[in-house]
C-alpha cells in the first residue's frame, strides 16, 4: 500500500490481497479491534500460517472506519488512517526505518535519519501502524516502536509476528487456529475457488483436525483436491504423521504440524514443481514471469516449461497472483518460501541461483536506466518500485560477496534515476556510500557511483560530502582518461555552484560539461537536465531570453523522445518566463503540467518548487488568500526537501515577491491564517488543490509540440541543441 489509507472493511474488492476471502474469525476480529482501541501497542502472536496478517489488516481497517464512533475528535483533527509495513523482505536491521517510510508513502530528500522523517510527518496524525513480520528484526523494531510511541501521542502500533516485541505497555494477542466449523468453512471456500464442491463430511472434519485447523495448511490441502478426494488426502497425511511420531497418533507441535503439511504438499509435487519451488525462494517478496524464467530455468528445468510448472504451483496455492501497476506478479508466503529455501540450500545450488538472481536484476537496472529516456519513463518508475525488494537483495549480495564490489557499484550507480527521479534519495545515499567504500579493480563502476553519490548529496543539500565525491570522481576520471565520467563530475559540480548562488562558476562548468557531452554523443535525461540548469544560471544573471531558448530546446528533445521527468524542470523555467511576460493563464498551464508529472514521479523537489511558483502566479491573478495557502503548503513540504529554496537568494526571490504581495493585500493576520491553512495540507492534498485551481488538471497524454513562449522572441535565432537527438541515448557514464 502507498501511504496511510482508510479502506472500507466491508468491500473486499477494494482491499489488499490479505483482506480478501476472509473466512471466520468474527469473534477474534471484534476482540482485536477493541484491544487496538484500548492499547497503543498490541502484538498479534502465533505460529506461521495461522492467519495473523489477515486478521490484523481487518482489525486495522475496522479501527480506521470507526473514526469518531468512540471519541469526539478535536476541531480540524486528522482523520483516522492505517498503514501496513511488510518487514519479511527486510534483512538489514538498519533498513527497518526506511521500510516504514516507504510503506507510508513518505518522501524525504534530506540527510536527516528516517526516524526523524517519520516523527515530522506523523506528528498529530491519528495513525495505526501495522508492522507485519518483524520476528527476525525484533531489536531494531522494538527500538523504533518505542521511540515513535514516546514522541507521537496519537500513534498506535499493531505488530504482527511470532514473538512479542518485549516493550512496556505491550498488549499481547495470541492467535489460535480456527474453530472447527470455521476450519471446515475455510476448506470448502478454498475448494470453491478451485471450481470444486466439498461437503461437510467426517473425512473433511478429520482432515481439518489433523491439520490443526491452521489456515495455510488448509489452503495448501485444498489445492490438492483436483487430484485427491478428502479421504485420500487424509490417508496420505496420516501416513506422513505416523512417520514423524514413530507410528503413533500423538499430536505434533503446531509449528511442526504446519511444516509437515507444507512438506507433505511439497512431496505431492512433481520433481519439476519441487525444483521450481526451491529456486523461486531466491526472490524477495514478489516476482514476474520473465524473471522466473531466466533465474530458475536450466539444469533440469527448460525455460519454456517454467510457465506450465508455475501455473501448477499456483493452482496448488503455493503461490498467489496479484495485479500491480507493473503488471501481474507472483507472491509466495514467507513460510512457504522458507521451506523452499531450505531445500535449495540442501541441493547445494543456492549460490548459483543467487548469482543468476543478481545477474537478472543487474540487467533489469541497465535496461531501466536506458529506457528512462523514452516514452516508457512512467512504466520504468512503476517497474523499479515493484522490483525494489529484489534490487535490494541484489545490492546486498554484491556488496557482501568477495570480488563483487564493482557490480554493486555499477548497480547502485545505474539506479540514479530511482534515487534522484523517484524520490528515494536517502536510500540511494546509503547504498552509494556503502559501494564506494569498497575497493574495486573496475574503475568505471566506482566513478559512476561517485558522481551519482555527489548528485544525490547535492539534492539533499549536503554540499561538503557532495563536493568531496565529485572532486574524487573527476581526479580519478582524468587519471584513467574517462572523458564521460569527467563530464558528469563537472556537470554536477556546476549544479552544486548553481544551488549555492555562484552563478558565473555554475555557467562555466555547465557549458563545459555540455560541450563534453556533445563531443562524446551523450544524450539522456541527465544531459538535458544540465541544459535546464544552465538555463537557470542564465535566468538568474538576467538573460531570460537565453534561458527560454535553452528550455524550449530541452522541451522539444524531451517530447521527441517521450521524456517527462527533465521536461518538467524545463516547464518550470518556461512557466516563470511566461509569468514574467504577463501571461498568467499560460504560466499556470505550464506549471500545472510540471507539477502533475513531478508528483507522479514522487519528485518532491520539483513539486515544491512548482508550488512556490504557482503561489506567485495565483497572487498575480488577484487571489492573495489562495496564494498564501499554497505558500503554507510548500512551507510544510520544505523540511522533507532540505533548506527551503536551498537558502538561495535567487530561488527565494519569487517567494518573497509572493509573500509581499499577499501580505499587502490581506494584512498580516489574515495572511498568517491562510498560511496555517496551507500547512495543514499533506503532499497529496496540496498538489490536488494546486492542480484543481480554476479547473486545471494535469495533462494525461504527452502534448503535441507547441510554439515557443513569447519571451523567446528576443533571441529567435536558431542554434544547435546541446546534444543531438540522433546520437546515442543511453546513460553511459559507467
Buried (B, 14 or more C-beta within 10 A) or exposed (E): BEEBBBBEBEEEEEBBBBBEBBBBBEEBBEBBBBBBBEBBBBBBBBBBBBBBBBBBBBBBBBBBBBBEEEEEEEEEBBEBBBBBBBBBBBBEBEBBBBBBBBBBBBBBBBBBEBBBBBBBBBEBBBBBBBBBBBBBBBEBBBBBBBBBBEEBEBBBBBBBBBEBBEBEEBEBBEBBBBBEEBBBBBBBBBBEEBEEEBEEEEBBBBBBBBBBBBBBBBBBBBBBBEEBEBBEBBEBBBEBBEEBBEEEEEEBEBBBBBBBBBBBBBEBBEEBBBBBBBBBBBBBBBBBBEBBBBBBBEEEBEEEBBEEBBEBBBBBBBBBBEEBEBEEBBBBBBBBBBBBBBBBEEEEBBEBBBBBBBBBBBEBBBEBBBBBBBEBBBBBBBBBBBBBBBBBBBBBBBBEBEEBBBBBBBBBBBBBBBBBBBBBBBBBBBBBBBBBEBEBEEBBBBBBBBBBBBBBBBBBBBBEBBBBBBBBBBEBBEEEEBEBBBBBBBBBBBBBBBBBBBBEBBBBBBBBBBEBBBEBBBBBBBBBBBBBBBBBBBBBBEBBBBBBBBBBBBBBBBBEBBBBBBBBBBBBBBBBBBBBBEBBEBBBBBBBBBBBBBBBBBBBBBBBBBBBBBBBBBBBBEBBBBBBBBBBBBBBBBBBBBBBBBEBEBBBEBBEEBBEBBBEBBEEEBBBBBBBBBBBBBBEEBBEBBBEBEEBEBEEEBEEEEEBBBBBEEEEEEEEBBBEEEEEBBBBBB
